[in-house]
Structure formats: structure tokens, C-alpha cells
Amino acid sequence: MDKSTLSNLTAIGVAFLLVGVPLGSSPAQASGEKPGWAAGDFWEYSGLYAAAGTSGRLTIRIDVDGTETVVLTNTTCTCYVTRFTYTISGSGPSGPVNLTLSYDIWYNASDLAPLRVRGTQGGVTSTADFYPPRAMRWPLQVGASWSGVEGRNQLTFGTYEERDYEIFVVGSAAITVPVGTFEAFDIRGIELLPSTTMSSEARTYFSPAVGNWLRVSDSTTTLDLVAYRYGRGLPSDMSGLIWVILLLVTVAVAIALVAVVMTRRRPPTPGSFSPGIPGQATPPVQPGP
């Protein structure tokens, strides 16, 4: 993975820095307390993408694998380890584009600041540390703002750069995405690109109800949350009484069919009965490297 690719993916990962009312519940006043993640949590986002002559659909999935102790410059931190999968399918100047990249990001468990990113492409593993990291301030409050300098130490390539940033919590609103409507903090982030007078800007909507962003947008894309699991909750597409009822009905039918078969004392025809679980989240097909 070259420096520019890793840097671009890191920028998207930083935008996804970052908890639960069930799907279908009415929005409540958002609490700005820091969320807590656990192994098994995930968030999946999708939207249209267009940049540098390439356009198509971009999908990003974030999986929490657990926690780990990370040693940085003069600092030892307990981190959430997340797996970040980036997939784009569309067209470019040279024809069809089907790209999948996967890398890991370590977030400081104390404030959810990104501390490390690592990715592998073409057999080469690249690692970058963020020190000093991009600060997150909790609890989030409308009107709050802060700024600082983020250091990016590209360990694999032996380079270091600093980027100035500013973060503004400009308001709150009820945001509707494919998984429902939730109250969210409207957050604007500005980053000054190194050695230039140019800047980049991202707009994000953070929802305490889902533990992460509902929507994130920049000049190239707008991504909405399309599936998630947070804490000990059910996957988003199984949250709701109707699915619980259908699940119970399915189990009851399965038991009844087994009883009939046992009564008749003859084996079932192979493939004649394959009970499903309505509403069960179907694991996404993981694209190959």
C-alpha cells in the first residue's frame, strides 16, 4: 500500500472516529457521553462516490475485534481494535473498478482518538502512528469547539507530518438513514493539508443511540448507516417485535414438522424442509483481496 492510498484511507477512518434505542423508537434527546464499544459491534455504511475520474458505490464496514494495549511514543494505551473494510464498485478512466482494501485502526479507549492504522496490500504491510493524536472531547455539547495538531508518523516509510485541525459541534438534529431516525450531533471537521494553504472538510452526524456516525460526508461522498450492532443489542435489521414474533412462529412450525415426521416414522426427503429465521441478519459477503 503506497503512502497516498494509506493517507486517503486514514482520512476516511478518522472521519469514522467514533451508542441504544431499538430501531423504530422515537428520537430522544441525545446524550453526548463517550460511547463504549465491545467485540462484535459493527457499523456498515454505503453511498455514492466520485473523485479523480472514478465513480461508483462505496461501502465501508467497521468491526470491533476487541481491546489491546498499544505502546506509542512515551505513551501506553488501552485501545479498541477495529477492522475497517473499504469497497468501491464502479467505473474509472480505464474501465470497471472493483477495489477492496482492509486495514486496522486502534482507537484510544479513554477518548476514542485514533492512535494507529495498519494495512496490507501487495504483500507489503504499512503502519502509521498518530502522535500527538487528534483529540476528542467528551461529553459532546452543542456549541463546543476545539483545535490542535495531529502528528502522523509513517513507520513503514520513515516519514512524519503534522496537520492542523479544528472541530465544531454546530448543532443537533433528527437524522433519517436506512436503519431509522435518530437524534444526532452535527459535527464539522476542518483539516489543513501539510505544506499547503489548502484544507479539507468533513461533516458528520454522531448518534449516541448507535454508538457511531449516522452519516458522514465530504467532497467525494455521502455515506449513510445501513446496518449496525452496538453493545448487546440485536443486529439493526432484526430489531423489532415483528421479527421476534416471526422467529417464534418459525420455531413452532419447525417443532410441529419434526413431531409429524417422528409420528410417521419415515425419514424426510432430503432438502424438503429448510427452516429459515425471518429477519435474521444475513452476514455480508466479504469481498476477496
Backbone bond lengths (Angstrom), bond angles and torsions (degrees), N, CA, C in turn:
res aa  C-N    CA-C-N  psi(-1)  N-CA   C-N-CA  omega(-1)  CA-C   N-CA-C  phi
1 M - - - 1.467 - - 1.519 109.21 -
2 D 1.340 118.06 123.58 1.449 119.51 -178.17 1.523 110.74 -79.23
3 K 1.344 114.73 170.43 1.472 119.82 -174.72 1.514 112.26 -62.79
4 S 1.335 117.03 -39.87 1.461 118.75 -176.54 1.526 110.82 -67.73
5 T 1.348 116.77 -40.26 1.460 119.13 179.11 1.510 110.95 -64.50
6 L 1.339 116.85 -46.81 1.455 120.62 178.91 1.516 111.47 -60.93
7 S 1.331 116.70 -39.64 1.457 120.14 179.53 1.517 111.56 -64.90
8 N 1.347 117.22 -42.68 1.459 120.52 179.55 1.512 111.60 -64.48
9 L 1.332 117.15 -43.91 1.454 119.86 179.14 1.517 111.19 -66.68
10 T 1.329 116.70 -36.93 1.453 120.56 177.35 1.521 110.85 -61.45
11 A 1.321 116.54 -39.87 1.463 119.72 179.56 1.513 110.88 -60.58
12 I 1.340 116.69 -41.81 1.454 119.91 177.58 1.523 110.15 -67.33
13 G 1.336 116.93 -39.79 1.455 120.26 178.62 1.514 112.49 -62.53
14 V 1.325 116.73 -38.49 1.458 120.61 177.83 1.524 109.96 -65.33
15 A 1.332 116.79 -37.50 1.464 119.46 178.34 1.517 111.08 -62.15
16 F 1.344 116.01 -27.17 1.449 121.17 178.83 1.527 112.10 -96.47
17 L 1.328 117.49 38.61 1.466 121.23 -176.84 1.513 113.57 -49.78
18 L 1.008 103.51 -52.73 1.380 101.07 -171.96 1.536 101.57 -79.37
19 V 9.663 91.75 -147.51 1.373 66.58 -114.43 1.423 99.99 -161.14
20 G 3.882 145.43 -18.99 1.417 88.52 97.17 1.494 108.59 -171.33
21 V 1.252 118.86 116.50 1.457 119.90 168.56 1.511 108.72 -86.45
22 P 1.373 119.41 145.41 1.454 120.26 -179.82 1.515 111.20 -65.40
23 L 1.324 116.07 157.51 1.448 121.19 174.95 1.516 109.44 -58.12
24 G 1.326 116.03 131.58 1.441 120.23 178.75 1.505 112.50 100.90
25 S 1.327 118.75 -11.62 1.449 120.76 177.33 1.519 110.00 -75.62
26 S 1.308 117.05 153.79 1.454 119.94 179.19 1.511 110.10 -74.05
27 P 1.348 118.80 148.64 1.453 121.47 -178.83 1.520 111.00 -60.72
28 A 1.320 115.51 141.54 1.456 121.05 176.63 1.515 108.28 -115.67
29 Q 1.310 116.51 166.93 1.455 120.29 176.69 1.521 109.42 -57.71
30 A 1.306 116.67 123.87 1.456 120.63 -175.37 1.526 110.71 -69.59
31 S 1.329 115.22 136.30 1.455 121.52 173.69 1.504 108.07 -98.92
32 G 1.324 116.53 133.89 1.448 119.67 -175.36 1.508 114.06 -93.21
33 E 1.345 118.65 15.24 1.450 120.62 -179.82 1.529 110.66 -67.35
34 K 1.314 115.08 152.44 1.470 120.70 179.75 1.524 109.90 -63.79
35 P 1.331 117.42 131.09 1.463 119.73 177.44 1.526 111.16 -74.84
36 G 1.310 115.77 161.51 1.463 121.62 173.54 1.515 108.99 -120.45
37 W 1.310 116.67 129.79 1.454 121.28 -178.02 1.524 110.09 -101.58
38 A 1.329 116.13 163.86 1.459 121.98 178.26 1.521 108.99 -145.70
39 A 1.333 115.22 156.00 1.461 119.46 177.78 1.527 109.45 -56.04
40 G 1.318 116.41 133.62 1.457 121.60 -177.92 1.511 113.63 103.29
41 D 1.328 117.61 -19.03 1.465 119.77 174.70 1.529 108.79 -65.70
42 F 1.339 116.45 145.95 1.459 119.56 174.05 1.519 109.68 -153.24
43 W 1.330 114.92 158.34 1.464 123.20 175.37 1.528 107.33 -140.14
44 E 1.330 115.86 135.76 1.467 119.96 179.03 1.524 108.72 -126.32
45 Y 1.336 115.51 133.76 1.455 122.77 -175.98 1.521 109.49 -124.85
46 S 1.327 115.89 151.31 1.463 119.57 179.19 1.524 109.75 -149.74
47 G 1.336 115.40 148.64 1.457 120.76 177.84 1.510 110.69 -179.16
48 L 1.316 116.00 173.90 1.456 121.43 178.71 1.516 109.92 -83.02
49 Y 1.335 115.52 147.60 1.461 122.61 -175.25 1.522 108.85 -131.16
50 A 1.330 116.63 139.78 1.468 120.30 175.78 1.521 108.86 -151.58
51 A 1.342 116.24 119.97 1.469 121.40 178.39 1.515 109.09 -168.13
52 A 1.328 116.13 143.42 1.467 123.01 174.48 1.520 112.27 52.60
53 G 1.329 117.30 39.56 1.450 120.60 177.12 1.513 114.96 80.37
54 T 1.329 117.06 1.51 1.456 121.49 179.56 1.520 109.27 -111.49
55 S 1.323 116.28 134.79 1.463 120.30 177.87 1.514 109.62 -140.92
56 G 1.329 115.39 153.57 1.458 119.74 -179.81 1.508 110.39 162.64
57 R 1.317 115.74 -159.56 1.458 120.97 179.45 1.520 109.78 -102.86
58 L 1.316 114.48 129.87 1.458 121.98 178.99 1.526 109.10 -107.38
59 T 1.321 116.63 130.54 1.463 122.50 175.94 1.517 108.63 -124.52
60 I 1.311 115.41 133.47 1.460 120.76 177.70 1.518 108.47 -128.17
61 R 1.305 116.47 130.17 1.462 122.12 176.71 1.520 109.31 -123.57
62 I 1.326 115.42 133.54 1.462 122.42 178.81 1.522 108.08 -116.62
63 D 1.340 117.31 122.43 1.460 122.85 177.53 1.520 109.61 -116.34
64 V 1.331 116.85 133.28 1.462 121.35 175.68 1.528 107.91 -90.37
65 D 1.340 116.27 118.00 1.460 120.95 -178.07 1.521 112.96 -92.00
66 G 1.328 118.49 -20.95 1.457 121.48 -179.14 1.509 111.18 147.69
67 T 1.327 116.87 -154.83 1.463 121.78 179.45 1.527 110.11 -122.96
68 E 1.337 114.62 159.51 1.462 120.39 -177.03 1.524 108.51 -160.11
69 T 1.317 116.54 148.71 1.462 121.49 175.55 1.526 109.83 -87.06
70 V 1.326 115.85 128.18 1.462 121.70 -177.42 1.524 109.00 -120.33
71 V 1.327 116.54 135.48 1.459 122.24 178.30 1.523 108.56 -106.03
72 L 1.342 116.31 118.03 1.450 122.60 175.35 1.526 108.29 -113.30
73 T 1.321 116.03 -171.68 1.455 120.24 179.08 1.527 110.51 -59.01
74 N 1.324 116.38 113.47 1.475 123.03 177.21 1.525 113.09 58.53
75 T 1.330 118.67 18.26 1.456 120.61 -175.37 1.524 110.76 -143.91
76 T 1.331 115.73 137.11 1.458 121.94 171.48 1.516 107.91 -120.30
77 C 1.333 117.70 125.94 1.464 121.93 -172.78 1.521 111.15 -131.54
78 T 1.326 115.80 147.51 1.455 121.49 167.52 1.515 107.72 -87.38
79 C 1.331 116.63 126.93 1.465 121.11 -172.86 1.518 111.85 -125.25
80 Y 1.339 114.94 151.23 1.453 121.02 163.99 1.524 107.35 -80.48
81 V 1.322 116.90 132.02 1.456 121.40 176.30 1.523 107.80 -99.18
82 T 1.330 116.90 120.21 1.462 121.03 -178.30 1.519 110.22 -120.93
83 R 1.322 115.03 145.55 1.458 121.85 175.67 1.521 108.11 -105.70
84 F 1.309 115.88 127.62 1.457 123.16 -171.43 1.527 108.06 -117.45
85 T 1.344 117.94 113.89 1.458 121.94 -178.53 1.522 109.61 -112.16
86 Y 1.315 115.73 125.08 1.463 124.13 -172.09 1.521 107.61 -118.30
87 T 1.335 117.53 117.98 1.462 121.42 -177.71 1.520 110.14 -129.16
88 I 1.336 116.51 131.19 1.460 120.37 175.07 1.520 108.65 -130.00
89 S 1.331 114.63 134.08 1.452 121.11 178.71 1.519 107.75 -129.67
90 G 1.320 117.13 121.38 1.461 119.88 -177.68 1.506 111.30 -179.37
91 S 1.327 116.12 -139.10 1.460 120.85 -177.84 1.517 110.00 -138.01
92 G 1.336 114.81 152.59 1.454 121.22 179.40 1.512 110.39 -136.83
93 P 1.322 117.35 -175.66 1.471 121.22 -178.26 1.521 113.40 -57.38
94 S 1.338 117.23 -29.06 1.465 120.24 -176.74 1.521 113.54 -102.67
95 G 1.345 117.56 5.11 1.455 119.59 180.00 1.512 112.37 127.97
96 P 1.338 117.33 -159.84 1.466 121.44 -178.14 1.527 112.19 -59.77
97 V 1.332 115.33 145.91 1.461 121.96 178.35 1.515 108.73 -123.52
98 N 1.319 116.42 122.77 1.455 123.00 173.46 1.518 107.34 -134.97
99 L 1.309 116.06 101.91 1.464 121.75 -171.62 1.518 110.40 -126.37
100 T 1.314 116.31 132.19 1.460 121.90 174.07 1.518 108.71 -130.61
101 L 1.301 116.14 126.08 1.455 122.19 176.39 1.522 108.43 -128.91
102 S 1.321 116.49 142.20 1.456 120.88 -179.38 1.515 109.22 -133.69
103 Y 1.314 116.50 136.58 1.447 119.68 175.55 1.517 109.80 -152.95
104 D 1.319 115.98 168.50 1.457 122.12 -176.53 1.524 109.98 -108.38
105 I 1.328 115.84 143.31 1.461 121.43 173.38 1.526 108.17 -126.14
106 W 1.326 116.05 133.06 1.457 122.36 175.23 1.527 108.86 -100.72
107 Y 1.352 116.91 122.72 1.458 122.53 179.29 1.524 109.16 -109.15
108 N 1.322 116.28 134.01 1.455 121.46 177.18 1.525 109.44 -60.11
109 A 1.344 117.50 122.23 1.464 120.52 -177.09 1.519 112.31 -65.67
110 S 1.338 117.44 -21.00 1.466 119.84 -176.42 1.518 112.85 -79.81
111 D 1.354 118.61 -28.77 1.467 119.47 -178.52 1.528 113.71 -144.64
112 L 1.352 117.71 3.76 1.467 123.17 178.67 1.526 113.31 64.24
113 A 1.319 117.61 26.45 1.463 120.58 172.15 1.524 108.59 -79.57
114 P 1.339 118.72 137.13 1.471 120.36 177.71 1.524 109.91 -71.25
115 L 1.346 116.14 133.25 1.459 120.22 -177.08 1.524 113.29 -115.98
116 R 1.331 117.02 -27.83 1.474 118.69 -176.50 1.522 109.20 -153.72
117 V 1.335 115.96 145.83 1.464 122.06 173.95 1.521 108.02 -133.61
118 R 1.343 115.60 139.66 1.463 119.82 179.68 1.520 108.97 -142.59
119 G 1.337 116.24 134.19 1.458 120.81 178.99 1.513 110.83 -144.38
120 T 1.328 116.31 156.78 1.463 122.07 -179.56 1.517 109.55 -127.77
121 Q 1.323 115.58 131.56 1.459 120.93 176.04 1.515 108.09 -149.42
122 G 1.316 115.67 134.59 1.457 119.55 -179.63 1.509 113.57 61.16
123 G 1.336 116.13 29.53 1.452 120.86 179.11 1.515 114.88 79.87
124 V 1.343 117.81 1.36 1.466 121.73 -179.54 1.522 108.91 -109.23
125 T 1.325 116.20 125.31 1.462 121.67 178.41 1.520 109.73 -98.33
126 S 1.329 116.52 127.65 1.463 122.25 -179.23 1.522 108.93 -114.97
127 T 1.325 116.31 137.54 1.461 121.80 179.39 1.511 109.75 -130.14
128 A 1.335 116.12 135.92 1.461 121.95 175.46 1.521 108.65 -131.45
129 D 1.320 116.38 135.76 1.462 122.46 175.58 1.523 109.71 -106.01
130 F 1.338 115.99 146.98 1.462 121.68 176.86 1.527 108.03 -106.98
131 Y 1.338 115.52 107.72 1.458 119.53 178.44 1.518 109.58 -153.24
132 P 1.336 118.58 117.23 1.466 124.45 -1.40 1.519 111.29 -68.85
133 P 1.343 117.34 149.60 1.458 120.19 -178.40 1.521 112.42 -79.18
134 R 1.314 115.08 170.87 1.458 121.68 175.51 1.532 108.00 -80.47
135 A 1.306 116.91 114.78 1.465 121.27 -172.73 1.525 111.91 -70.91
136 M 1.337 114.93 144.34 1.455 121.55 168.51 1.522 107.42 -118.09
137 R 1.331 117.14 138.95 1.465 121.58 -175.43 1.521 110.10 -116.04
138 W 1.308 115.16 122.80 1.458 122.03 -178.34 1.530 110.42 -118.92
139 P 1.341 117.43 148.61 1.464 127.05 -4.70 1.520 111.30 -75.22
140 L 1.331 116.32 152.99 1.456 121.06 175.57 1.529 109.43 -67.69
141 Q 1.320 115.35 138.12 1.465 120.82 178.46 1.522 108.69 -140.40
142 V 1.326 115.59 137.12 1.456 119.72 177.05 1.524 109.38 -60.07
143 G 1.326 116.46 131.51 1.458 122.27 -177.64 1.512 113.94 97.86
144 A 1.339 116.87 -12.67 1.468 119.97 179.74 1.525 110.39 -73.68
145 S 1.324 116.20 150.02 1.460 121.24 175.66 1.518 108.31 -153.73
146 W 1.311 116.29 154.27 1.461 121.12 175.62 1.526 108.60 -157.76
147 S 1.306 115.64 164.37 1.463 121.44 -178.22 1.512 108.79 -146.30
148 G 1.315 115.82 167.15 1.451 120.07 179.95 1.508 111.65 178.96
149 V 1.323 115.13 -167.99 1.460 122.72 179.29 1.520 107.94 -124.13
150 E 1.319 115.54 127.69 1.463 121.48 176.94 1.519 108.85 -104.57
151 G 1.323 117.10 128.81 1.456 121.64 175.80 1.518 110.56 -96.99
152 R 1.328 116.66 136.33 1.458 121.68 178.96 1.530 108.75 -120.81
153 N 1.320 115.23 107.90 1.459 121.70 -177.26 1.533 108.28 -101.51
154 Q 1.329 117.08 101.90 1.451 121.98 178.90 1.528 108.19 -78.49
155 L 1.333 115.91 94.62 1.463 120.50 -174.14 1.525 111.50 -64.27
156 T 1.325 117.13 -38.22 1.463 120.35 -176.85 1.522 111.73 -68.26
157 F 1.330 116.79 -39.20 1.463 120.79 -175.05 1.523 113.02 -99.19
158 G 1.334 116.90 -4.73 1.457 120.21 176.61 1.505 114.32 69.14
159 T 1.330 117.61 33.05 1.462 120.94 179.35 1.522 110.37 -120.18
160 Y 1.333 115.44 160.38 1.464 121.33 178.92 1.520 108.72 -142.92
161 E 1.335 116.25 137.08 1.449 120.34 176.21 1.523 109.02 -144.57
162 E 1.312 115.65 157.87 1.460 121.34 178.13 1.520 109.59 -121.25
163 R 1.326 115.61 145.62 1.456 121.47 178.81 1.526 109.45 -131.64
164 D 1.317 115.30 128.70 1.463 120.56 173.88 1.524 108.98 -78.00
165 Y 1.319 116.70 143.18 1.458 119.79 178.59 1.523 110.26 -141.78
166 E 1.320 115.23 156.46 1.453 123.50 174.15 1.520 108.38 -136.24
167 I 1.320 117.00 139.75 1.458 122.16 179.82 1.522 108.76 -128.74
168 F 1.336 116.30 132.17 1.459 122.50 -178.81 1.528 109.48 -127.56
169 V 1.327 117.11 128.78 1.468 121.52 171.58 1.524 105.34 -93.36
170 V 1.325 116.53 97.20 1.463 120.33 -167.11 1.525 113.62 -88.93
171 G 1.328 117.94 -14.55 1.456 118.45 179.86 1.513 111.26 172.20
172 S 1.325 116.67 -169.36 1.458 122.49 174.65 1.522 107.89 -142.17
173 A 1.336 115.42 153.73 1.459 119.70 -177.28 1.517 108.94 -162.05
174 A 1.333 116.28 159.97 1.454 122.08 172.17 1.526 108.01 -83.35
175 I 1.314 116.66 118.94 1.461 122.46 -175.95 1.524 109.50 -112.75
176 T 1.326 116.10 131.76 1.457 121.26 179.10 1.524 110.17 -104.03
177 V 1.325 116.06 125.28 1.456 123.75 176.63 1.532 106.78 -129.89
178 P 1.325 118.97 173.98 1.471 119.43 -176.61 1.524 115.65 -55.55
179 V 1.332 119.73 -25.17 1.464 120.36 -179.39 1.523 113.30 -90.84
180 G 1.323 118.44 -1.94 1.455 120.26 177.35 1.517 112.86 141.49
181 T 1.341 115.60 -170.45 1.466 122.85 179.34 1.522 108.72 -115.18
182 F 1.327 116.34 128.50 1.460 121.55 -175.53 1.531 109.80 -139.33
183 E 1.312 115.53 151.30 1.459 120.80 172.54 1.523 108.21 -75.16
184 A 1.324 116.74 136.58 1.457 120.34 -174.75 1.519 111.12 -144.25
185 F 1.343 115.23 152.84 1.462 121.99 173.14 1.525 108.89 -85.77
186 D 1.322 116.03 132.25 1.467 123.24 178.01 1.522 107.34 -91.28
187 I 1.329 116.49 112.92 1.460 121.70 -173.16 1.524 110.10 -121.05
188 R 1.314 116.09 130.67 1.463 122.58 179.45 1.525 108.46 -112.21
189 G 1.326 116.09 128.17 1.457 120.92 178.59 1.514 110.85 -121.22
190 I 1.327 116.53 133.45 1.466 122.47 179.41 1.526 108.43 -122.89
191 E 1.324 115.70 134.65 1.459 121.63 -179.52 1.516 109.38 -128.11
192 L 1.329 116.79 129.94 1.459 121.82 176.77 1.516 108.87 -89.23
193 L 1.325 116.11 120.82 1.455 120.41 -178.56 1.524 110.39 -69.02
194 P 1.332 118.41 139.87 1.459 121.51 -174.74 1.523 112.87 -64.17
195 S 1.322 115.66 143.33 1.469 124.14 175.59 1.517 112.66 60.92
196 T 1.342 117.57 23.19 1.460 121.05 177.64 1.522 108.43 -142.91
197 T 1.318 115.35 173.41 1.462 120.61 171.98 1.528 110.12 -101.48
198 M 1.349 116.85 8.89 1.456 121.91 -178.30 1.528 110.70 -85.88
199 S 1.313 115.72 153.60 1.456 121.08 178.31 1.520 109.73 -136.54
200 S 1.328 115.68 158.14 1.459 121.58 174.36 1.521 107.91 -121.06
201 E 1.335 115.58 152.04 1.458 120.07 -176.59 1.519 109.67 -134.20
202 A 1.331 116.30 140.05 1.461 122.44 175.40 1.524 108.69 -128.98
203 R 1.324 116.00 144.91 1.463 122.10 177.51 1.519 107.17 -117.89
204 T 1.311 116.98 126.89 1.455 120.67 -176.81 1.518 110.15 -132.04
205 Y 1.343 115.67 152.97 1.457 122.29 177.11 1.522 107.85 -123.95
206 F 1.333 115.49 108.36 1.461 121.20 -176.95 1.521 110.42 -95.27
207 S 1.341 116.68 129.25 1.460 122.06 -179.21 1.521 110.86 -114.71
208 P 1.339 118.54 118.92 1.471 120.50 174.22 1.523 112.03 -60.60
209 A 1.333 118.01 -26.40 1.454 121.04 -176.95 1.521 112.98 -66.99
210 V 1.323 118.05 -29.70 1.461 120.84 -178.16 1.520 111.97 -111.98
211 G 1.334 117.88 -4.86 1.456 121.10 175.31 1.502 115.49 78.46
212 N 1.339 117.26 12.43 1.453 120.05 -178.40 1.528 108.50 -165.42
213 W 1.327 115.79 -163.52 1.455 120.19 -178.25 1.519 111.46 -76.99
214 L 1.327 116.09 143.25 1.461 121.46 168.82 1.521 110.55 -87.11
215 R 1.315 115.38 -37.04 1.464 120.70 -176.66 1.522 108.65 -149.70
216 V 1.331 115.99 142.49 1.455 121.30 174.66 1.517 107.81 -139.13
217 S 1.328 116.58 137.47 1.462 119.50 -178.57 1.517 110.43 -144.29
218 D 1.336 114.53 148.40 1.458 121.62 171.35 1.525 107.16 -143.40
219 S 1.302 117.56 -159.64 1.465 120.01 -175.49 1.521 113.04 -72.28
220 T 1.349 117.55 -13.02 1.461 120.19 -175.44 1.521 113.72 -106.91
221 T 1.328 118.75 -22.19 1.456 119.82 -172.69 1.515 111.94 -162.17
222 T 1.330 115.65 159.93 1.462 123.34 165.67 1.523 107.22 -127.63
223 L 1.310 116.16 120.80 1.458 121.67 -177.26 1.519 110.10 -112.40
224 D 1.340 116.66 132.95 1.456 122.43 177.03 1.526 110.55 -111.99
225 L 1.328 115.50 150.22 1.460 121.36 176.97 1.533 109.06 -70.40
226 V 1.352 116.38 124.83 1.463 120.19 -178.13 1.524 112.43 -115.58
227 A 1.333 118.67 -13.94 1.467 122.63 176.72 1.517 107.96 -164.85
228 Y 1.325 116.70 150.80 1.460 119.36 178.23 1.521 109.94 -164.80
229 R 1.337 115.36 161.63 1.455 122.96 165.54 1.522 105.87 -140.54
230 Y 1.321 116.66 127.42 1.463 120.48 -176.75 1.515 109.64 -129.02
231 G 1.329 116.83 132.51 1.457 120.83 179.43 1.513 110.32 63.61
232 R 1.334 116.04 -132.42 1.456 120.61 -179.58 1.516 112.18 -100.72
233 G 1.325 116.02 14.21 1.455 119.60 -178.48 1.516 112.24 -74.21
234 L 1.330 115.68 166.15 1.448 121.49 175.79 1.520 109.59 -76.89
235 P 1.340 117.00 159.31 1.456 118.27 172.53 1.520 110.12 -53.95
236 S 1.330 116.18 149.18 1.456 120.67 -172.71 1.510 112.79 -58.50
237 D 1.344 118.90 -33.93 1.453 119.40 -177.88 1.522 112.40 -85.34
238 M 1.352 118.19 10.10 1.459 121.18 174.13 1.506 110.28 -123.12
239 S 1.323 117.47 7.59 1.447 121.69 -178.19 1.519 109.51 -87.19
240 G 1.286 117.63 113.65 1.453 120.57 -178.92 1.511 110.18 150.77
241 L 1.305 115.86 144.30 1.451 120.96 -176.03 1.516 111.81 -62.60
242 I 1.344 118.13 -34.63 1.451 119.85 -176.95 1.512 111.59 -59.31
243 W 1.364 116.19 -37.35 1.459 118.29 -179.04 1.516 111.47 -72.83
244 V 1.311 117.61 -33.14 1.460 120.58 176.68 1.526 109.44 -64.03
245 I 1.336 116.27 -43.74 1.456 120.46 179.34 1.526 110.43 -62.03
246 L 1.341 116.47 -46.83 1.455 120.00 -179.57 1.527 111.38 -63.13
247 L 1.326 116.03 -36.74 1.461 119.52 177.62 1.519 110.85 -61.97
248 L 1.344 116.92 -44.99 1.462 120.92 179.29 1.524 111.22 -63.70
249 V 1.335 115.72 -39.88 1.467 119.48 177.82 1.517 110.63 -62.36
250 T 1.324 116.53 -43.13 1.457 120.70 179.98 1.520 111.45 -60.91
251 V 1.337 116.51 -44.52 1.465 120.88 178.87 1.521 110.38 -62.33
252 A 1.338 116.54 -42.88 1.458 120.39 -179.84 1.519 111.20 -62.11
253 V 1.343 116.93 -43.38 1.461 120.91 178.75 1.519 110.49 -63.15
254 A 1.328 116.64 -42.13 1.461 120.33 179.85 1.520 110.90 -60.73
255 I 1.340 116.62 -44.52 1.467 120.79 179.45 1.522 110.25 -62.73
256 A 1.343 117.03 -42.02 1.461 120.91 -179.69 1.524 110.75 -63.11
257 L 1.327 116.86 -42.45 1.455 120.11 -179.94 1.518 111.66 -65.18
258 V 1.333 116.64 -39.76 1.469 120.14 177.22 1.518 110.01 -62.25
259 A 1.338 117.15 -41.55 1.458 120.78 179.66 1.518 111.27 -62.16
260 V 1.354 116.96 -42.10 1.459 120.71 178.42 1.517 110.70 -62.32
261 V 1.309 116.76 -44.03 1.465 120.86 -179.59 1.519 110.82 -61.95
262 M 1.349 115.62 -45.00 1.464 119.61 -179.96 1.516 110.59 -62.57
263 T 1.335 116.89 -38.14 1.461 120.73 -179.75 1.518 110.87 -64.70
264 R 1.300 117.12 -42.56 1.462 121.12 -179.74 1.520 112.47 -75.29
265 R 1.352 115.96 -14.72 1.458 121.48 177.39 1.526 112.69 53.16
266 R 1.281 115.63 45.09 1.463 119.28 172.51 1.520 108.24 -139.69
267 P 1.324 115.92 142.42 1.469 118.77 -176.73 1.509 111.57 -67.17
268 P 1.311 118.14 146.60 1.463 121.13 178.09 1.517 110.94 -70.72
269 T 1.282 115.80 150.80 1.457 121.04 174.95 1.525 109.35 -66.61
270 P 1.320 118.10 128.75 1.472 119.03 -178.32 1.521 111.63 -54.16
271 G 1.320 114.57 130.01 1.457 119.91 176.79 1.510 113.90 83.44
272 S 1.367 117.22 1.07 1.460 118.57 -176.41 1.505 112.65 -76.56
273 F 1.339 117.83 -20.49 1.458 119.99 -178.78 1.517 109.81 -144.01
274 S 1.306 116.42 121.32 1.464 121.73 179.16 1.516 108.17 -136.84
275 P 1.359 116.22 85.82 1.469 118.94 -174.88 1.516 111.61 -63.46
276 G 1.309 116.15 134.91 1.458 121.27 175.41 1.505 110.02 -105.04
277 I 1.310 117.49 173.34 1.452 122.96 177.82 1.509 107.70 -119.21
278 P 1.336 116.75 98.03 1.472 118.28 -177.79 1.518 111.77 -54.80
279 G 1.297 114.84 135.25 1.457 119.44 175.52 1.503 114.50 85.59
280 Q 1.332 118.50 -6.91 1.457 119.18 -179.92 1.514 109.85 -65.68
281 A 1.329 115.88 135.65 1.463 119.66 179.65 1.513 109.82 -63.78
282 T 1.310 116.43 126.31 1.453 121.02 176.68 1.513 109.56 -87.38
283 P 1.344 117.45 118.22 1.459 118.40 -179.00 1.514 110.15 -57.68
284 P 1.333 117.72 133.14 1.469 120.07 179.51 1.514 110.71 -63.86
285 V 1.317 116.72 145.97 1.451 121.29 175.04 1.512 109.03 -68.52
286 Q 1.305 117.51 119.00 1.461 120.61 -178.77 1.508 108.84 -79.64
287 P 1.315 118.61 117.57 1.465 120.77 -179.84 1.509 111.19 -64.79
288 G 1.306 115.75 149.06 1.445 120.57 178.67 1.503 111.40 -72.78
289 P 1.351 115.88 167.59 1.478 118.29 -179.91 1.505 111.43 -67.99
